[in-house]
Amino acid sequence: MCHLMAIAVLTVVLLPGRATGQSETLSPDFPGKKVVVVDPGHGGHDRGAVGPSGLAEKDVTLALAKKISKILTGDHSVSLTREGDYWLDIERRTAVANHCRAHVFISLHASGSLHHGAQGVTVFCFGTEGAQGFSAEPAAPLGDGGQILAPWDQMHLRHTAQSKRLANVINRELVARLNSADRGVQAAPCLVLAGVDMPAVLVEIGYINHSANEGELKASEVITGVAEAVAQGIRAFLGQGEQSR
């Protein structure tokens, strides 16, 4: 589920500045390939939402992440924030993406809902509307070394426009390929998106606590379809070329 930010985190970090043209930085391990980091939500003791028959969100998101990785590997360098059933806190999830200097970050979830009629896939990008303690102003470079002094929870703000574009592309693919209800792209102060220094979105692939939806999420063909849609959205976004990285 999307972890919403209640208060601003006051941690301040130093980040190396991005030089002109650095948006084309490629993976040093896989020359010529851009870097994608996929985050399977929850894990370990944190099961996430749980379906009526016991299907856990943490297992769905990991299976989906592995399929996305398999589809994209070859064209891109893909890393997962976790590759097994263990728990990572938010800071370590975002640190994986920042350490890899990823071009995109995708966090995967399968939420629960109290509304029994709720259905469809929802794509979130980071937004601070209504959140306290945030500034929409991007951090400015400091010093001759080009370092940027930025509160951890504001690092992502300078990627807002690109994250919206990424979210729209992925949402379009999900709606088209899955014949899903178009819930549109939504903005929310999702904590897992706040600390990443790249275009990033959170994808909620359904409502696992509804028995019908849980049954769908158990089906490998459904997970494969979602994975193909998300992967194609990533490919389209990276193929168009990022702006203002």
C-alpha atoms as an extended CHARMM CRD file, in Angstrom:
* protein
*
       245  EXT
         1         1  MET       CA              0.0000000000        0.0000000000        0.0000000000  PROA      1               0.0000000000
         2         2  CYS       CA              1.0280000000        3.5610000000       -0.5440000000  PROA      2               0.0000000000
         3         3  HSD       CA              2.6760000000        4.8780000000        2.6060000000  PROA      3               0.0000000000
         4         4  LEU       CA              1.5000000000        8.4630000000        2.9120000000  PROA      4               0.0000000000
         5         5  MET       CA              3.7090000000       11.0460000000        4.4980000000  PROA      5               0.0000000000
         6         6  ALA       CA              2.2920000000       12.6020000000        7.6480000000  PROA      6               0.0000000000
         7         7  ILE       CA              5.2100000000       14.9080000000        8.4330000000  PROA      7               0.0000000000
         8         8  ALA       CA              8.3230000000       16.0040000000        6.6280000000  PROA      8               0.0000000000
         9         9  VAL       CA             11.4750000000       14.0450000000        7.3930000000  PROA      9               0.0000000000
        10        10  LEU       CA             14.1690000000       16.4670000000        8.4910000000  PROA      10              0.0000000000
        11        11  THR       CA             17.1730000000       14.4680000000        7.3420000000  PROA      11              0.0000000000
        12        12  VAL       CA             19.4850000000       16.4780000000        5.1120000000  PROA      12              0.0000000000
        13        13  VAL       CA             21.7540000000       14.7710000000        2.6130000000  PROA      13              0.0000000000
        14        14  LEU       CA             24.4970000000       15.8190000000        0.2160000000  PROA      14              0.0000000000
        15        15  LEU       CA             24.0730000000       14.6040000000       -3.3330000000  PROA      15              0.0000000000
        16        16  PRO       CA             26.4910000000       14.8980000000       -6.2170000000  PROA      16              0.0000000000
        17        17  GLY       CA             25.1970000000       17.3730000000       -8.7640000000  PROA      17              0.0000000000
        18        18  ARG       CA             24.1350000000       16.1300000000      -12.1900000000  PROA      18              0.0000000000
        19        19  ALA       CA             26.1330000000       17.6830000000      -14.9810000000  PROA      19              0.0000000000
        20        20  THR       CA             24.6210000000       18.6970000000      -18.3060000000  PROA      20              0.0000000000
        21        21  GLY       CA             23.8460000000       15.5810000000      -20.3290000000  PROA      21              0.0000000000
        22        22  GLN       CA             24.0310000000       13.3150000000      -17.2970000000  PROA      22              0.0000000000
        23        23  SER       CA             20.4930000000       12.1260000000      -18.0650000000  PROA      23              0.0000000000
        24        24  GLU       CA             22.1800000000        9.8070000000      -20.5450000000  PROA      24              0.0000000000
        25        25  THR       CA             24.3880000000        8.2190000000      -17.8470000000  PROA      25              0.0000000000
        26        26  LEU       CA             24.2990000000        4.4880000000      -18.4960000000  PROA      26              0.0000000000
        27        27  SER       CA             24.9580000000        1.5090000000      -16.2790000000  PROA      27              0.0000000000
        28        28  PRO       CA             28.6960000000        0.9400000000      -15.7120000000  PROA      28              0.0000000000
        29        29  ASP       CA             27.9720000000       -2.7900000000      -15.3900000000  PROA      29              0.0000000000
        30        30  PHE       CA             25.9540000000       -2.9270000000      -18.6030000000  PROA      30              0.0000000000
        31        31  PRO       CA             27.3280000000       -0.2920000000      -21.0000000000  PROA      31              0.0000000000
        32        32  GLY       CA             24.7260000000        1.1150000000      -23.3500000000  PROA      32              0.0000000000
        33        33  LYS       CA             21.7810000000        0.2210000000      -21.0880000000  PROA      33              0.0000000000
        34        34  LYS       CA             19.6870000000        2.5010000000      -18.9290000000  PROA      34              0.0000000000
        35        35  VAL       CA             18.9380000000        1.5190000000      -15.3530000000  PROA      35              0.0000000000
        36        36  VAL       CA             15.5180000000        0.5310000000      -14.0030000000  PROA      36              0.0000000000
        37        37  VAL       CA             14.9080000000       -0.1610000000      -10.3140000000  PROA      37              0.0000000000
        38        38  VAL       CA             11.7320000000       -2.0580000000       -9.3980000000  PROA      38              0.0000000000
        39        39  ASP       CA             10.5220000000       -2.0830000000       -5.7960000000  PROA      39              0.0000000000
        40        40  PRO       CA              8.2650000000       -4.9890000000       -4.6980000000  PROA      40              0.0000000000
        41        41  GLY       CA              6.3320000000       -3.4420000000       -1.8350000000  PROA      41              0.0000000000
        42        42  HSD       CA              6.3670000000       -4.9230000000        1.6870000000  PROA      42              0.0000000000
        43        43  GLY       CA              8.1880000000       -8.1950000000        2.5130000000  PROA      43              0.0000000000
        44        44  GLY       CA              9.1990000000      -10.2890000000        5.5110000000  PROA      44              0.0000000000
        45        45  HSD       CA              7.0880000000       -9.5660000000        8.5760000000  PROA      45              0.0000000000
        46        46  ASP       CA              5.2410000000       -6.8730000000        6.6080000000  PROA      46              0.0000000000
        47        47  ARG       CA              2.7350000000       -8.8550000000        4.5540000000  PROA      47              0.0000000000
        48        48  GLY       CA              0.8890000000       -5.8090000000        3.2430000000  PROA      48              0.0000000000
        49        49  ALA       CA             -2.7810000000       -6.2920000000        2.4010000000  PROA      49              0.0000000000
        50        50  VAL       CA             -4.0300000000       -9.8850000000        2.6390000000  PROA      50              0.0000000000
        51        51  GLY       CA             -6.7860000000      -11.5210000000        0.6100000000  PROA      51              0.0000000000
        52        52  PRO       CA             -9.6730000000      -13.6100000000        1.9870000000  PROA      52              0.0000000000
        53        53  SER       CA             -7.8590000000      -16.8710000000        1.2080000000  PROA      53              0.0000000000
        54        54  GLY       CA             -4.5230000000      -15.6080000000        2.5690000000  PROA      54              0.0000000000
        55        55  LEU       CA             -2.7520000000      -14.2960000000       -0.5400000000  PROA      55              0.0000000000
        56        56  ALA       CA             -0.3350000000      -11.6300000000        0.6930000000  PROA      56              0.0000000000
        57        57  GLU       CA              0.4830000000       -8.4110000000       -1.1150000000  PROA      57              0.0000000000
        58        58  LYS       CA              4.2100000000       -8.9760000000       -0.4890000000  PROA      58              0.0000000000
        59        59  ASP       CA              4.1210000000      -12.1890000000       -2.5750000000  PROA      59              0.0000000000
        60        60  VAL       CA              2.1510000000      -10.6500000000       -5.4490000000  PROA      60              0.0000000000
        61        61  THR       CA              4.4720000000       -7.6690000000       -5.7300000000  PROA      61              0.0000000000
        62        62  LEU       CA              7.5990000000       -9.8490000000       -5.7110000000  PROA      62              0.0000000000
        63        63  ALA       CA              6.2270000000      -12.1400000000       -8.4290000000  PROA      63              0.0000000000
        64        64  LEU       CA              5.2790000000       -9.1090000000      -10.5130000000  PROA      64              0.0000000000
        65        65  ALA       CA              8.6660000000       -7.4370000000      -10.0290000000  PROA      65              0.0000000000
        66        66  LYS       CA             10.5010000000      -10.5640000000      -11.1600000000  PROA      66              0.0000000000
        67        67  LYS       CA              8.3820000000      -10.7660000000      -14.3150000000  PROA      67              0.0000000000
        68        68  ILE       CA              9.0020000000       -7.1040000000      -15.1240000000  PROA      68              0.0000000000
        69        69  SER       CA             12.7180000000       -7.6740000000      -14.6140000000  PROA      69              0.0000000000
        70        70  LYS       CA             12.7050000000      -10.7020000000      -16.9120000000  PROA      70              0.0000000000
        71        71  ILE       CA             10.9080000000       -8.7590000000      -19.6460000000  PROA      71              0.0000000000
        72        72  LEU       CA             13.1870000000       -5.7170000000      -19.4870000000  PROA      72              0.0000000000
        73        73  THR       CA             16.5280000000       -7.4490000000      -18.9230000000  PROA      73              0.0000000000
        74        74  GLY       CA             18.4680000000       -7.3940000000      -22.1490000000  PROA      74              0.0000000000
        75        75  ASP       CA             17.2770000000       -3.9570000000      -23.1830000000  PROA      75              0.0000000000
        76        76  HSD       CA             17.9260000000       -2.3950000000      -19.7830000000  PROA      76              0.0000000000
        77        77  SER       CA             19.8620000000       -3.0030000000      -16.5890000000  PROA      77              0.0000000000
        78        78  VAL       CA             17.2320000000       -3.9780000000      -14.0010000000  PROA      78              0.0000000000
        79        79  SER       CA             17.6460000000       -4.1680000000      -10.2190000000  PROA      79              0.0000000000
        80        80  LEU       CA             15.0670000000       -5.1310000000       -7.5840000000  PROA      80              0.0000000000
        81        81  THR       CA             15.0800000000       -3.5470000000       -4.1470000000  PROA      81              0.0000000000
        82        82  ARG       CA             14.4480000000       -7.0400000000       -2.7620000000  PROA      82              0.0000000000
        83        83  GLU       CA             14.7050000000      -10.4160000000       -4.4630000000  PROA      83              0.0000000000
        84        84  GLY       CA             13.2340000000      -12.5420000000       -1.6930000000  PROA      84              0.0000000000
        85        85  ASP       CA             10.8190000000      -12.5130000000        1.2170000000  PROA      85              0.0000000000
        86        86  TYR       CA             12.5070000000      -10.0440000000        3.5490000000  PROA      86              0.0000000000
        87        87  TRP       CA             11.7240000000       -6.5680000000        4.7680000000  PROA      87              0.0000000000
        88        88  LEU       CA             13.5020000000       -3.3470000000        3.8520000000  PROA      88              0.0000000000
        89        89  ASP       CA             12.6740000000        0.0340000000        5.3110000000  PROA      89              0.0000000000
        90        90  ILE       CA             11.7960000000        2.9530000000        3.0610000000  PROA      90              0.0000000000
        91        91  GLU       CA             15.2180000000        4.5620000000        3.3160000000  PROA      91              0.0000000000
        92        92  ARG       CA             16.9840000000        1.4230000000        2.0900000000  PROA      92              0.0000000000
        93        93  ARG       CA             14.5290000000        0.9790000000       -0.7910000000  PROA      93              0.0000000000
        94        94  THR       CA             15.1540000000        4.4940000000       -2.0420000000  PROA      94              0.0000000000
        95        95  ALA       CA             18.8880000000        4.1440000000       -1.3990000000  PROA      95              0.0000000000
        96        96  VAL       CA             19.0400000000        1.2170000000       -3.8450000000  PROA      96              0.0000000000
        97        97  ALA       CA             17.6240000000        3.3940000000       -6.6270000000  PROA      97              0.0000000000
        98        98  ASN       CA             19.8370000000        6.3610000000       -5.8140000000  PROA      98              0.0000000000
        99        99  HSD       CA             22.9720000000        4.2180000000       -5.5150000000  PROA      99              0.0000000000
       100       100  CYS       CA             22.2550000000        2.6390000000       -8.9050000000  PROA      100             0.0000000000
       101       101  ARG       CA             21.6750000000        6.1050000000      -10.3840000000  PROA      101             0.0000000000
       102       102  ALA       CA             18.4990000000        4.6700000000      -11.8830000000  PROA      102             0.0000000000
       103       103  HSD       CA             16.7140000000        6.3410000000      -14.7580000000  PROA      103             0.0000000000
       104       104  VAL       CA             13.3170000000        5.2280000000      -13.4080000000  PROA      104             0.0000000000
       105       105  PHE       CA             11.9910000000        3.7930000000      -10.1310000000  PROA      105             0.0000000000
       106       106  ILE       CA              8.7720000000        1.7570000000       -9.9800000000  PROA      106             0.0000000000
       107       107  SER       CA              7.2060000000        0.7280000000       -6.6550000000  PROA      107             0.0000000000
       108       108  LEU       CA              4.6210000000       -2.0710000000       -6.8530000000  PROA      108             0.0000000000
       109       109  HSD       CA              1.6400000000       -2.6010000000       -4.5440000000  PROA      109             0.0000000000
       110       110  ALA       CA             -1.7160000000       -4.4260000000       -4.3870000000  PROA      110             0.0000000000
       111       111  SER       CA             -3.8160000000       -2.5180000000       -1.9250000000  PROA      111             0.0000000000
       112       112  GLY       CA             -6.9040000000       -3.2430000000        0.1050000000  PROA      112             0.0000000000
       113       113  SER       CA            -10.1030000000       -1.2340000000        0.0370000000  PROA      113             0.0000000000
       114       114  LEU       CA            -13.1800000000       -0.9950000000        2.2520000000  PROA      114             0.0000000000
       115       115  HSD       CA            -15.2870000000       -0.2370000000       -0.8260000000  PROA      115             0.0000000000
       116       116  HSD       CA            -16.3950000000       -3.5600000000       -2.2280000000  PROA      116             0.0000000000
       117       117  GLY       CA            -17.0250000000       -2.0850000000       -5.6590000000  PROA      117             0.0000000000
       118       118  ALA       CA            -13.4860000000       -0.7440000000       -6.0280000000  PROA      118             0.0000000000
       119       119  GLN       CA            -11.6050000000       -2.1170000000       -9.0090000000  PROA      119             0.0000000000
       120       120  GLY       CA             -8.9400000000       -1.2570000000      -11.5110000000  PROA      120             0.0000000000
       121       121  VAL       CA             -5.3000000000       -0.2420000000      -11.4470000000  PROA      121             0.0000000000
       122       122  THR       CA             -4.0940000000        3.0860000000      -10.0860000000  PROA      122             0.0000000000
       123       123  VAL       CA             -0.8000000000        4.8080000000      -10.8810000000  PROA      123             0.0000000000
       124       124  PHE       CA              0.5020000000        7.3740000000       -8.4040000000  PROA      124             0.0000000000
       125       125  CYS       CA              3.1620000000        9.9970000000       -8.8130000000  PROA      125             0.0000000000
       126       126  PHE       CA              4.5250000000       12.0410000000       -5.9540000000  PROA      126             0.0000000000
       127       127  GLY       CA              2.5000000000       15.1220000000       -5.0400000000  PROA      127             0.0000000000
       128       128  THR       CA              2.5920000000       17.4320000000       -2.0510000000  PROA      128             0.0000000000
       129       129  GLU       CA             -0.7970000000       19.0640000000       -2.3310000000  PROA      129             0.0000000000
       130       130  GLY       CA             -2.1460000000       19.3910000000        1.1800000000  PROA      130             0.0000000000
       131       131  ALA       CA              1.0400000000       18.0420000000        2.7740000000  PROA      131             0.0000000000
       132       132  GLN       CA              2.7140000000       20.2250000000        5.3550000000  PROA      132             0.0000000000
       133       133  GLY       CA              6.4000000000       21.0120000000        5.4800000000  PROA      133             0.0000000000
       134       134  PHE       CA              7.1480000000       20.8220000000        1.7780000000  PROA      134             0.0000000000
       135       135  SER       CA              8.4710000000       23.3260000000       -0.7060000000  PROA      135             0.0000000000
       136       136  ALA       CA              7.9990000000       23.0250000000       -4.4460000000  PROA      136             0.0000000000
       137       137  GLU       CA             11.2810000000       24.8360000000       -5.0240000000  PROA      137             0.0000000000
       138       138  PRO       CA             14.0740000000       22.5370000000       -6.3040000000  PROA      138             0.0000000000
       139       139  ALA       CA             17.3310000000       22.4930000000       -4.4020000000  PROA      139             0.0000000000
       140       140  ALA       CA             20.0830000000       24.6850000000       -5.8600000000  PROA      140             0.0000000000
       141       141  PRO       CA             23.6910000000       23.5500000000       -6.4680000000  PROA      141             0.0000000000
       142       142  LEU       CA             26.1220000000       24.5790000000       -3.7510000000  PROA      142             0.0000000000
       143       143  GLY       CA             29.8670000000       25.0720000000       -4.0740000000  PROA      143             0.0000000000
       144       144  ASP       CA             32.3250000000       24.4910000000       -6.8800000000  PROA      144             0.0000000000
       145       145  GLY       CA             31.8840000000       20.7400000000       -6.6090000000  PROA      145             0.0000000000
       146       146  GLY       CA             28.2880000000       20.9950000000       -7.7840000000  PROA      146             0.0000000000
       147       147  GLN       CA             26.9030000000       19.3850000000       -4.6330000000  PROA      147             0.0000000000
       148       148  ILE       CA             23.2130000000       19.7750000000       -3.9140000000  PROA      148             0.0000000000
       149       149  LEU       CA             21.9780000000       20.2970000000       -0.3720000000  PROA      149             0.0000000000
       150       150  ALA       CA             18.4640000000       18.8870000000       -0.2030000000  PROA      150             0.0000000000
       151       151  PRO       CA             16.1550000000       17.5770000000        2.5190000000  PROA      151             0.0000000000
       152       152  TRP       CA             15.6780000000       13.8510000000        1.9090000000  PROA      152             0.0000000000
       153       153  ASP       CA             11.9270000000       14.2390000000        1.5120000000  PROA      153             0.0000000000
       154       154  GLN       CA             12.2540000000       16.9120000000       -1.1840000000  PROA      154             0.0000000000
       155       155  MET       CA             14.7870000000       15.2530000000       -3.4750000000  PROA      155             0.0000000000
       156       156  HSD       CA             12.1200000000       14.0060000000       -5.8400000000  PROA      156             0.0000000000
       157       157  LEU       CA             10.3770000000       17.3270000000       -6.4180000000  PROA      157             0.0000000000
       158       158  ARG       CA             12.5850000000       18.3640000000       -9.3200000000  PROA      158             0.0000000000
       159       159  HSD       CA             11.4610000000       15.2410000000      -11.1880000000  PROA      159             0.0000000000
       160       160  THR       CA              7.7410000000       15.9880000000      -10.8200000000  PROA      160             0.0000000000
       161       161  ALA       CA              7.0590000000       16.7030000000      -14.4880000000  PROA      161             0.0000000000
       162       162  GLN       CA              8.9180000000       13.5990000000      -15.6790000000  PROA      162             0.0000000000
       163       163  SER       CA              7.2340000000       11.4070000000      -13.0700000000  PROA      163             0.0000000000
       164       164  LYS       CA              3.8380000000       12.5740000000      -14.2830000000  PROA      164             0.0000000000
       165       165  ARG       CA              4.8150000000       11.7030000000      -17.8340000000  PROA      165             0.0000000000
       166       166  LEU       CA              6.0540000000        8.2690000000      -16.7430000000  PROA      166             0.0000000000
       167       167  ALA       CA              2.8300000000        7.6900000000      -14.7800000000  PROA      167             0.0000000000
       168       168  ASN       CA              0.6710000000        8.6540000000      -17.7610000000  PROA      168             0.0000000000
       169       169  VAL       CA              2.5450000000        6.3300000000      -20.1120000000  PROA      169             0.0000000000
       170       170  ILE       CA              2.3090000000        3.3600000000      -17.7400000000  PROA      170             0.0000000000
       171       171  ASN       CA             -1.3460000000        4.0600000000      -16.9760000000  PROA      171             0.0000000000
       172       172  ARG       CA             -2.1560000000        4.1550000000      -20.6890000000  PROA      172             0.0000000000
       173       173  GLU       CA             -0.5020000000        0.7780000000      -21.2340000000  PROA      173             0.0000000000
       174       174  LEU       CA             -2.2630000000       -0.7980000000      -18.2420000000  PROA      174             0.0000000000
       175       175  VAL       CA             -5.6980000000        0.4060000000      -19.3350000000  PROA      175             0.0000000000
       176       176  ALA       CA             -5.1690000000       -0.7020000000      -22.9350000000  PROA      176             0.0000000000
       177       177  ARG       CA             -3.6360000000       -4.1110000000      -22.2640000000  PROA      177             0.0000000000
       178       178  LEU       CA             -5.7850000000       -5.1530000000      -19.3010000000  PROA      178             0.0000000000
       179       179  ASN       CA             -9.0410000000       -3.5530000000      -20.4200000000  PROA      179             0.0000000000
       180       180  SER       CA             -9.0140000000       -2.0570000000      -16.9300000000  PROA      180             0.0000000000
       181       181  ALA       CA            -11.1060000000        0.7820000000      -15.5840000000  PROA      181             0.0000000000
       182       182  ASP       CA             -9.1660000000        3.9900000000      -16.1320000000  PROA      182             0.0000000000
       183       183  ARG       CA             -8.7980000000        5.5120000000      -12.6770000000  PROA      183             0.0000000000
       184       184  GLY       CA             -6.3680000000        8.0670000000      -14.0190000000  PROA      184             0.0000000000
       185       185  VAL       CA             -3.0280000000        9.1380000000      -12.6110000000  PROA      185             0.0000000000
       186       186  GLN       CA             -3.2130000000       10.3860000000       -9.0380000000  PROA      186             0.0000000000
       187       187  ALA       CA             -0.7940000000       12.4690000000       -6.9940000000  PROA      187             0.0000000000
       188       188  ALA       CA             -0.1040000000       11.6610000000       -3.3400000000  PROA      188             0.0000000000
       189       189  PRO       CA              2.7950000000       12.1630000000       -0.8870000000  PROA      189             0.0000000000
       190       190  CYS       CA              3.8420000000        8.4960000000       -1.0400000000  PROA      190             0.0000000000
       191       191  LEU       CA              6.8440000000        8.1090000000        1.2320000000  PROA      191             0.0000000000
       192       192  VAL       CA              8.6350000000        5.5640000000       -0.9460000000  PROA      192             0.0000000000
       193       193  LEU       CA              8.7030000000        8.0740000000       -3.8210000000  PROA      193             0.0000000000
       194       194  ALA       CA              9.8470000000       11.0870000000       -1.8210000000  PROA      194             0.0000000000
       195       195  GLY       CA             13.5170000000       10.2200000000       -1.4440000000  PROA      195             0.0000000000
       196       196  VAL       CA             14.3630000000        9.0290000000       -4.9560000000  PROA      196             0.0000000000
       197       197  ASP       CA             16.3560000000       11.3230000000       -7.2220000000  PROA      197             0.0000000000
       198       198  MET       CA             14.8030000000       10.2510000000      -10.5280000000  PROA      198             0.0000000000
       199       199  PRO       CA             11.3960000000        9.9240000000      -12.2380000000  PROA      199             0.0000000000
       200       200  ALA       CA              9.3360000000        7.5110000000      -10.1390000000  PROA      200             0.0000000000
       201       201  VAL       CA              5.8100000000        6.1370000000       -9.7930000000  PROA      201             0.0000000000
       202       202  LEU       CA              3.8630000000        3.7950000000       -7.5400000000  PROA      202             0.0000000000
       203       203  VAL       CA              1.5620000000        1.2510000000       -9.2040000000  PROA      203             0.0000000000
       204       204  GLU       CA             -1.3790000000       -0.2540000000       -7.2870000000  PROA      204             0.0000000000
       205       205  ILE       CA             -2.4100000000       -3.2880000000       -9.3350000000  PROA      205             0.0000000000
       206       206  GLY       CA             -5.7270000000       -4.0180000000       -7.6520000000  PROA      206             0.0000000000
       207       207  TYR       CA             -7.5710000000       -4.6850000000       -4.4060000000  PROA      207             0.0000000000
       208       208  ILE       CA             -6.3050000000       -7.9510000000       -3.0040000000  PROA      208             0.0000000000
       209       209  ASN       CA             -8.8120000000       -8.0340000000       -0.1150000000  PROA      209             0.0000000000
       210       210  HSD       CA            -11.6820000000       -8.5210000000       -2.5860000000  PROA      210             0.0000000000
       211       211  SER       CA            -12.1390000000      -12.2280000000       -3.3120000000  PROA      211             0.0000000000
       212       212  ALA       CA            -12.6370000000      -11.7730000000       -7.0680000000  PROA      212             0.0000000000
       213       213  ASN       CA             -9.5800000000       -9.5490000000       -7.3660000000  PROA      213             0.0000000000
       214       214  GLU       CA             -7.5340000000      -11.9040000000       -5.2090000000  PROA      214             0.0000000000
       215       215  GLY       CA             -8.4160000000      -14.7340000000       -7.5730000000  PROA      215             0.0000000000
       216       216  GLU       CA             -7.2100000000      -12.7040000000      -10.5300000000  PROA      216             0.0000000000
       217       217  LEU       CA             -3.9310000000      -11.8500000000       -8.8120000000  PROA      217             0.0000000000
       218       218  LYS       CA             -3.2880000000      -15.5710000000       -8.2610000000  PROA      218             0.0000000000
       219       219  ALA       CA             -3.4190000000      -16.1660000000      -12.0180000000  PROA      219             0.0000000000
       220       220  SER       CA             -0.0240000000      -16.1080000000      -13.7240000000  PROA      220             0.0000000000
       221       221  GLU       CA             -1.5320000000      -14.7520000000      -16.9370000000  PROA      221             0.0000000000
       222       222  VAL       CA             -2.8770000000      -11.7220000000      -15.0730000000  PROA      222             0.0000000000
       223       223  ILE       CA              0.4890000000      -11.0020000000      -13.4350000000  PROA      223             0.0000000000
       224       224  THR       CA              2.1740000000      -11.4650000000      -16.8070000000  PROA      224             0.0000000000
       225       225  GLY       CA             -0.2360000000       -9.0250000000      -18.4430000000  PROA      225             0.0000000000
       226       226  VAL       CA              0.4090000000       -6.4050000000      -15.7700000000  PROA      226             0.0000000000
       227       227  ALA       CA              4.1580000000       -6.9600000000      -16.0740000000  PROA      227             0.0000000000
       228       228  GLU       CA              4.0640000000       -6.5490000000      -19.8480000000  PROA      228             0.0000000000
       229       229  ALA       CA              2.0600000000       -3.3330000000      -19.5550000000  PROA      229             0.0000000000
       230       230  VAL       CA              4.3650000000       -1.7970000000      -16.9530000000  PROA      230             0.0000000000
       231       231  ALA       CA              7.4580000000       -2.8840000000      -18.8940000000  PROA      231             0.0000000000
       232       232  GLN       CA              6.1250000000       -1.4180000000      -22.1200000000  PROA      232             0.0000000000
       233       233  GLY       CA              5.3580000000        1.8380000000      -20.3270000000  PROA      233             0.0000000000
       234       234  ILE       CA              8.9360000000        1.9770000000      -19.0470000000  PROA      234             0.0000000000
       235       235  ARG       CA             10.3020000000        1.2150000000      -22.5070000000  PROA      235             0.0000000000
       236       236  ALA       CA              8.1560000000        3.9410000000      -24.0500000000  PROA      236             0.0000000000
       237       237  PHE       CA              9.2350000000        6.4910000000      -21.4620000000  PROA      237             0.0000000000
       238       238  LEU       CA             12.9350000000        5.7240000000      -21.8080000000  PROA      238             0.0000000000
       239       239  GLY       CA             12.6540000000        5.5010000000      -25.5840000000  PROA      239             0.0000000000
       240       240  GLN       CA             11.1620000000        8.9790000000      -25.7670000000  PROA      240             0.0000000000
       241       241  GLY       CA             14.1470000000       10.2890000000      -23.8210000000  PROA      241             0.0000000000
       242       242  GLU       CA             13.9700000000       11.9090000000      -20.4210000000  PROA      242             0.0000000000
       243       243  GLN       CA             13.9200000000       15.6260000000      -20.0870000000  PROA      243             0.0000000000
       244       244  SER       CA             15.4140000000       17.7530000000      -17.2970000000  PROA      244             0.0000000000
       245       245  ARG       CA             17.0350000000       14.8970000000      -15.4150000000  PROA      245             0.0000000000
